[in-house]
Amino acid sequence: MFIKFKSKLLSAVIVSTAALFASSANADTMGTPKISAMSIMNGLENPWDMAFTSAGDMFYTEKCKGLSVKTKSGSVNALVGMTGSKGYANSNDDLFCSGQAGMMGVALDPNFKKNRRVYVASTSNKYHGSGCKTNFERCDGNIIMRFEVSKDMKSVSNRTDIVKDIQYKPFESDHPFGGPGAHNGNRLRFGPDNYLWATTGDRHRGIVPQDPKLLGGNVLRIDTDGKAHPKNNPPAGFDKRMYTYGHRNVQGIDFRPSDGQAFTAEHGPWQNDEITALVNGGNGGWDPRPNVGGRGDCPDKYCGYMPNQKEGMLPAARAAFMPMSDTRFKDLMEPAWNNNGLSQGTGSAAFLKGSNWGYYEGRMAVGIMGIGFGGTPSGMRIDLVDLAKDGKSVKSIVQLPTGLTKRFRGLRLGPDGALYAAVDEGEIYKITATAK
């Protein structure tokens, strides 16, 4: 039965891919823009995220090295280094890199011109306390820092840790992609409300995404001092910094230009990567605890994040025990889209804005990395998602014709209207659109 299902599933993937390219071809007849991509930086070590000044200076993180800035003049200044990093103006021995964790999200203050503030998410051992002895206890190993950047863009000062208690996975566990630092989240974006939004991962611990006090599997909405937005509305007894909870590992978040609606792109467990319109106080529906809500024993115990086999399980079988969005939750935010099959690793996301994008303007660009495990198809592309006005469905998806086959880790729209893409292969690309 499983073999039959797998055959049908792969056929569906092939059909879906063919439809995707067909949609792209149809779009060309409607006057789509000319797309070109060029590498603007190479030789980097796992570039993860980017942030831009209005003048075009680009701040970027390398997961295991630190924060740097490429100025509009083209010079590169290494600003905030991690343990073992050399040549950085500011050394921070508490910051470290392990597995999927390290220095990740970066965002500039909306008032950067005046206050020179930059915000960075990173793994840190400064606030571990008595935790981090096993994977089954609280481990406060992720933080959000605030720095002030010098006017010459060559140094930072006044480090302030505005969030100190985001969870981290300290040890490897015996299941796929189960190394230290797994499911770490840590994308940062300022919303149109001028508040800082931060995504966090569930760190492979079953209780975390539905726990009212643990800052894992959440989207946080905080001010520039790390305090909760006064209108956050999580359930009673939950940490007030939570805007939404019940997530698995959100690495993409952005805000639709037309109305400011927040959308996330999220990794699924071999099935059903998701794009979701966030609702204040809403539940992402991810609950990997075993034997919850009438579910039976997980066949390989993976749904409780216990040690298991390192061979993939067919998505349909796994989804029956561990749905990505569990409909038994009354406050569930149902996704606008899921891939209804094998996961392909949705990464960062950015809405396209500007007349230069023509037919593509207003779409949500989603970087696909490709998992390549247990029969999952490789992604390595950028999908452009046309979301319905109510945010509850998707009208169409086309592939951005970049000519690149890369693991797209970070996407950010620059002040010049170009889309910038950080890829795991150690490059940052500038993708431009020219209206025909």
C-alpha positions as CSV (number, residue, x, y, z in Angstrom):
1,M,0.0,0.0,0.0
2,F,2.8,2.4,0.9
3,I,4.6,1.6,-2.3
4,K,1.4,2.5,-4.3
5,F,1.0,5.7,-2.4
6,K,4.6,6.7,-2.9
7,S,4.2,6.1,-6.7
8,K,1.1,8.2,-6.8
9,L,2.7,10.9,-4.6
10,L,5.8,11.2,-6.9
11,S,3.5,11.3,-9.9
12,A,1.6,14.1,-8.3
13,V,4.8,16.0,-7.6
14,I,5.8,15.6,-11.3
15,V,2.4,16.8,-12.4
16,S,2.5,19.7,-10.0
17,T,6.0,20.7,-11.3
18,A,4.8,20.5,-14.9
19,A,1.8,22.8,-14.0
20,L,4.2,25.2,-12.3
21,F,6.3,25.6,-15.4
22,A,3.1,25.8,-17.5
23,S,1.9,28.6,-15.3
24,S,5.2,30.4,-15.8
25,A,4.9,30.0,-19.6
26,N,1.4,31.4,-19.5
27,A,2.6,34.3,-17.4
28,D,5.2,35.2,-20.1
29,T,2.4,35.9,-22.5
30,M,1.0,38.4,-20.1
31,G,4.1,40.6,-20.1
32,T,6.2,39.4,-17.2
33,P,9.4,41.3,-16.4
34,K,12.8,40.2,-17.6
35,I,14.6,38.6,-14.7
36,S,18.4,38.6,-14.2
37,A,20.5,37.4,-11.4
38,M,24.1,38.1,-10.5
39,S,26.4,37.2,-7.6
40,I,27.4,40.2,-5.6
41,M,29.3,38.3,-2.9
42,N,30.9,34.9,-2.8
43,G,33.2,32.9,-0.6
44,L,31.0,33.4,2.4
45,E,30.3,30.9,5.1
46,N,26.6,30.0,5.3
47,P,25.2,33.5,4.8
48,W,21.8,33.5,6.5
49,D,20.1,36.9,6.5
50,M,20.3,40.5,5.2
51,A,19.1,44.0,6.1
52,F,19.4,47.2,4.2
53,T,19.7,50.9,5.0
54,S,17.7,53.2,2.7
55,A,21.0,54.3,1.1
56,G,21.8,50.7,0.1
57,D,24.2,49.5,2.8
58,M,23.7,45.8,3.3
59,F,24.1,44.1,6.7
60,Y,24.4,40.4,6.5
61,T,25.0,37.4,8.9
62,E,27.1,34.4,8.4
63,K,25.8,31.6,10.7
64,C,29.2,30.6,12.1
65,K,31.1,33.8,11.8
66,G,29.1,36.9,12.6
67,L,27.6,40.2,11.4
68,S,29.2,42.3,8.6
69,V,28.2,45.2,6.4
70,K,28.8,45.8,2.7
71,T,28.6,49.6,2.3
72,K,27.1,51.3,-0.7
73,S,30.6,52.1,-1.8
74,G,31.5,48.4,-1.9
75,S,33.7,48.1,1.2
76,V,33.1,45.2,3.6
77,N,33.4,45.7,7.4
78,A,33.3,42.8,9.8
79,L,31.4,44.1,12.9
80,V,30.3,41.4,15.4
81,G,32.2,38.2,15.6
82,M,31.4,34.9,17.3
83,T,33.7,32.6,19.3
84,G,36.7,31.8,17.2
85,S,36.0,34.4,14.5
86,K,38.9,36.7,13.6
87,G,39.0,40.2,12.2
88,Y,35.8,41.5,13.6
89,A,35.6,44.8,15.3
90,N,33.6,43.5,18.2
91,S,34.3,40.1,19.8
92,N,31.6,38.1,21.7
93,D,32.9,34.9,23.3
94,D,29.4,33.8,24.4
95,L,28.1,33.6,20.9
96,F,28.6,30.2,19.2
97,C,27.5,28.1,16.3
98,S,26.3,24.5,16.3
99,G,24.4,22.6,13.7
100,Q,21.4,24.7,12.5
101,A,22.0,27.4,15.2
102,G,24.3,30.4,15.2
103,M,24.1,34.0,14.2
104,M,21.0,34.2,12.1
105,G,18.3,37.0,11.8
106,V,19.2,40.7,11.4
107,A,17.0,43.7,11.2
108,L,17.6,47.5,11.2
109,D,15.7,49.9,13.4
110,P,13.0,51.8,11.5
111,N,14.7,54.9,12.8
112,F,18.2,53.7,12.0
113,K,19.3,57.0,10.5
114,K,19.0,58.6,13.9
115,N,19.6,55.9,16.4
116,R,22.0,53.6,14.4
117,R,20.5,50.5,16.0
118,V,20.8,47.0,14.5
119,Y,19.2,43.9,16.0
120,V,20.7,40.4,15.7
121,A,19.5,36.9,16.7
122,S,22.2,34.5,17.8
123,T,22.9,31.4,19.9
124,S,24.6,32.3,23.2
125,N,25.7,30.4,26.3
126,K,25.5,33.4,28.5
127,Y,22.1,32.6,30.0
128,H,22.1,28.8,30.1
129,G,21.9,28.8,33.9
130,S,21.4,25.3,35.3
131,G,19.8,24.1,32.0
132,C,21.2,22.6,28.9
133,K,22.2,19.3,30.5
134,T,19.7,17.2,28.4
135,N,17.4,17.8,25.5
136,F,14.4,17.3,27.8
137,E,14.7,20.4,29.9
138,R,14.6,24.1,29.4
139,C,17.7,25.5,27.8
140,D,17.8,29.3,27.2
141,G,20.4,29.4,24.5
142,N,19.1,31.9,21.9
143,I,19.1,35.7,22.4
144,I,18.2,38.9,20.5
145,M,20.8,41.6,20.8
146,R,20.8,45.3,20.0
147,F,23.9,47.2,18.9
148,E,24.6,50.8,17.8
149,V,26.5,51.1,14.6
150,S,29.2,53.8,14.2
151,K,28.6,56.4,11.5
152,D,31.6,55.2,9.5
153,M,30.1,51.6,9.5
154,K,33.3,50.1,10.9
155,S,32.3,49.2,14.5
156,V,29.4,48.7,16.9
157,S,28.9,49.5,20.5
158,N,26.4,49.3,23.4
159,R,25.4,45.7,23.1
160,T,22.0,45.2,24.9
161,D,20.4,41.7,25.1
162,I,16.7,42.5,24.8
163,V,15.6,38.9,24.8
164,K,17.5,36.3,26.7
165,D,15.3,33.3,27.1
166,I,14.6,31.7,23.7
167,Q,15.2,27.9,23.8
168,Y,18.0,26.0,22.2
169,K,18.6,22.3,21.6
170,P,22.0,21.4,23.2
171,F,22.6,17.7,22.1
172,E,22.2,15.4,19.2
173,S,19.3,13.0,19.1
174,D,19.0,9.9,17.1
175,H,16.7,10.9,14.3
176,P,17.1,12.7,10.9
177,F,18.6,16.2,11.1
178,G,18.7,15.7,14.9
179,G,22.0,17.5,15.7
180,P,22.5,20.3,18.3
181,G,20.8,23.5,17.4
182,A,18.0,21.9,15.4
183,H,14.8,23.8,14.6
184,N,16.3,27.1,15.7
185,G,14.1,29.6,13.8
186,N,15.5,33.1,14.5
187,R,14.3,35.3,11.6
188,L,13.9,39.0,12.5
189,R,11.7,41.5,10.8
190,F,10.3,44.9,11.7
191,G,6.6,45.1,10.8
192,P,4.6,48.1,9.5
193,D,3.7,48.7,13.2
194,N,7.4,49.4,13.9
195,Y,7.6,46.5,16.3
196,L,10.1,43.7,16.0
197,W,8.8,40.3,15.0
198,A,11.0,37.2,15.7
199,T,10.5,33.6,14.8
200,T,11.6,30.7,17.0
201,G,11.8,27.0,16.4
202,D,10.5,24.1,18.6
203,R,14.1,22.8,19.1
204,H,13.0,19.1,18.7
205,R,11.2,19.0,22.0
206,G,7.6,17.8,21.9
207,I,6.1,20.0,24.6
208,V,7.6,23.3,23.4
209,P,5.3,24.6,20.7
210,Q,2.1,24.3,22.8
211,D,3.8,25.4,26.1
212,P,2.6,28.7,27.5
213,K,6.0,29.8,29.0
214,L,8.6,28.4,26.6
215,L,9.7,30.8,23.8
216,G,10.1,28.0,21.2
217,G,7.7,27.4,18.2
218,N,6.5,31.0,18.4
219,V,6.3,34.3,16.5
220,L,7.2,37.0,19.0
221,R,6.1,40.7,18.6
222,I,8.2,43.0,20.8
223,D,9.3,46.5,21.1
224,T,13.0,47.6,20.7
225,D,13.6,46.9,24.4
226,G,12.2,43.3,24.2
227,K,8.9,44.0,25.9
228,A,5.6,42.6,24.6
229,H,3.5,44.6,22.2
230,P,0.6,45.9,24.4
231,K,-2.0,44.4,22.0
232,N,-0.5,40.9,21.7
233,N,-3.4,38.5,22.6
234,P,-2.1,35.0,23.4
235,P,-4.3,32.7,25.5
236,A,-4.5,33.3,29.2
237,G,-1.4,32.3,31.1
238,F,0.9,32.5,28.0
239,D,4.0,34.7,27.7
240,K,2.8,38.1,26.5
241,R,5.6,38.4,24.0
242,M,3.9,35.7,21.9
243,Y,2.0,36.9,18.9
244,T,1.3,33.3,17.7
245,Y,2.4,29.9,19.0
246,G,2.3,26.2,18.0
247,H,4.8,26.5,15.2
248,R,7.4,24.0,14.1
249,N,10.3,26.0,12.5
250,V,9.4,29.3,10.9
251,Q,12.2,30.7,8.8
252,G,10.2,33.0,6.6
253,I,8.2,36.0,7.6
254,D,7.1,39.2,5.8
255,F,4.3,41.6,5.6
256,R,2.0,42.1,2.6
257,P,2.5,45.7,1.3
258,S,-1.2,46.2,0.5
259,D,-2.5,45.7,4.1
260,G,0.4,44.8,6.4
261,Q,-0.8,41.3,7.0
262,A,1.9,39.0,8.4
263,F,2.6,35.8,6.6
264,T,5.0,33.0,7.5
265,A,6.7,30.2,5.5
266,E,7.3,27.1,7.6
267,H,9.1,23.8,7.4
268,G,7.0,20.7,7.5
269,P,8.0,17.2,8.8
270,W,8.5,15.6,5.4
271,Q,5.0,16.7,4.5
272,N,3.1,19.9,4.2
273,D,5.5,22.9,4.3
274,E,3.1,25.7,4.9
275,I,2.4,29.4,4.2
276,T,0.1,31.0,6.9
277,A,-1.6,34.3,7.5
278,L,-0.9,35.0,11.1
279,V,-3.8,35.8,13.5
280,N,-3.1,37.6,16.8
281,G,-3.1,34.9,19.5
282,G,-3.5,32.1,16.9
283,N,-2.2,28.5,17.1
284,G,0.0,27.1,14.3
285,G,-1.4,23.7,15.2
286,W,2.0,21.9,15.5
287,D,1.9,19.4,18.5
288,P,4.5,16.6,18.2
289,R,3.8,15.2,21.7
290,P,3.1,11.5,21.5
291,N,-0.3,10.0,22.3
292,V,-2.1,13.4,22.4
293,G,-5.7,14.0,21.6
294,G,-6.5,10.4,21.0
295,R,-3.7,9.7,18.6
296,G,-2.1,6.2,18.9
297,D,1.5,5.4,19.3
298,C,3.8,6.9,16.7
299,P,5.2,4.0,14.6
300,D,8.8,5.2,15.0
301,K,8.3,7.5,18.0
302,Y,9.4,10.5,15.9
303,C,6.2,12.4,16.5
304,G,7.3,12.7,20.1
305,Y,10.8,13.7,19.2
306,M,12.2,10.5,20.7
307,P,15.1,8.5,19.2
308,N,14.1,6.7,16.0
309,Q,15.3,5.2,12.8
310,K,17.2,7.5,10.4
311,E,15.2,6.4,7.3
312,G,12.3,8.4,6.1
313,M,8.7,7.3,6.7
314,L,6.1,7.8,4.0
315,P,4.5,11.2,4.5
316,A,0.9,10.0,4.5
317,A,1.7,7.5,7.3
318,R,3.5,10.1,9.3
319,A,0.9,12.8,8.8
320,A,-1.7,10.6,10.3
321,F,0.1,10.6,13.6
322,M,1.7,14.1,13.4
323,P,-0.3,16.6,11.3
324,M,1.4,19.9,10.6
325,S,-1.8,21.8,11.4
326,D,-3.9,19.8,13.9
327,T,-7.5,20.6,13.4
328,R,-8.5,19.7,16.9
329,F,-7.2,23.1,18.1
330,K,-10.1,25.6,18.1
331,D,-7.7,28.6,17.7
332,L,-5.9,26.9,14.7
333,M,-4.7,29.2,12.0
334,E,-5.4,27.1,8.9
335,P,-2.6,27.6,6.3
336,A,-3.2,29.5,3.1
337,W,-1.2,26.8,1.3
338,N,0.6,23.5,1.9
339,N,2.4,21.4,-0.6
340,N,0.1,18.5,0.2
341,G,2.9,16.0,-0.2
342,L,6.6,15.8,0.4
343,S,8.3,18.8,2.1
344,Q,10.8,20.7,0.1
345,G,12.2,23.1,2.8
346,T,10.6,26.5,2.7
347,G,13.1,29.1,3.8
348,S,12.9,32.9,3.9
349,A,10.1,34.9,2.4
350,A,9.8,38.5,1.0
351,F,6.9,40.3,-0.8
352,L,7.8,41.8,-4.1
353,K,7.0,45.5,-4.4
354,G,7.5,48.0,-7.2
355,S,6.3,48.4,-10.8
356,N,9.5,46.8,-12.1
357,W,8.1,43.5,-11.0
358,G,5.2,43.8,-13.3
359,Y,3.0,40.7,-13.3
360,Y,4.9,39.4,-10.2
361,E,4.3,42.6,-8.0
362,G,2.6,41.8,-4.7
363,R,3.5,38.1,-4.8
364,M,5.3,36.5,-1.9
365,A,8.7,35.1,-2.9
366,V,9.6,32.0,-1.0
367,G,13.0,30.4,-1.0
368,I,13.0,26.6,-1.4
369,M,16.0,24.8,-0.1
370,G,15.3,21.2,-0.8
371,I,15.7,18.5,1.9
372,G,16.7,15.6,-0.3
373,F,15.9,13.0,2.3
374,G,13.5,10.1,2.5
375,G,12.3,10.6,-1.1
376,T,11.7,14.3,-0.8
377,P,12.2,16.2,-4.0
378,S,15.0,18.8,-4.0
379,G,13.7,22.3,-4.0
380,M,16.4,24.8,-4.9
381,R,14.3,27.5,-6.4
382,I,12.2,30.6,-5.6
383,D,8.4,30.2,-5.7
384,L,6.2,33.3,-6.2
385,V,2.9,32.8,-4.4
386,D,-0.2,34.8,-5.3
387,L,-2.2,34.9,-2.1
388,A,-5.9,35.5,-1.9
389,K,-7.0,38.8,-0.4
390,D,-8.4,37.1,2.7
391,G,-5.1,35.3,3.2
392,K,-6.8,31.9,3.5
393,S,-5.9,30.5,0.1
394,V,-3.5,30.8,-2.8
395,K,-4.6,31.8,-6.3
396,S,-1.5,30.5,-8.1
397,I,2.2,29.8,-7.8
398,V,4.9,30.4,-10.4
399,Q,8.6,29.8,-10.3
400,L,10.9,32.8,-10.5
401,P,13.1,32.2,-13.6
402,T,16.4,33.1,-12.0
403,G,18.4,30.4,-13.8
404,L,19.9,29.4,-10.4
405,T,19.8,26.0,-8.7
406,K,20.7,26.9,-5.1
407,R,19.6,26.4,-1.6
408,F,17.8,29.7,-1.1
409,R,18.3,30.4,2.7
410,G,17.5,34.2,2.9
411,L,15.4,36.6,0.8
412,R,15.2,40.3,1.3
413,L,13.8,43.1,-0.9
414,G,16.4,45.9,-1.2
415,P,15.7,49.7,-1.4
416,D,16.5,49.5,-5.1
417,G,13.6,47.2,-5.7
418,A,15.8,44.2,-6.4
419,L,15.4,40.9,-4.5
420,Y,18.5,39.8,-2.7
421,A,19.1,36.1,-2.0
422,A,21.5,34.4,0.4
423,V,22.3,30.8,-0.5
424,D,23.9,28.0,1.5
425,E,26.5,27.7,-1.2
426,G,28.2,30.8,0.2
427,E,26.9,33.5,-2.1
428,I,24.5,36.5,-2.1
429,Y,22.7,37.2,-5.4
430,K,21.0,40.3,-6.6
431,I,17.9,39.4,-8.6
432,T,16.5,42.3,-10.7
433,A,13.3,42.6,-12.6
434,T,12.8,44.9,-15.6
435,A,9.3,45.5,-16.8
436,K,8.8,44.7,-20.5
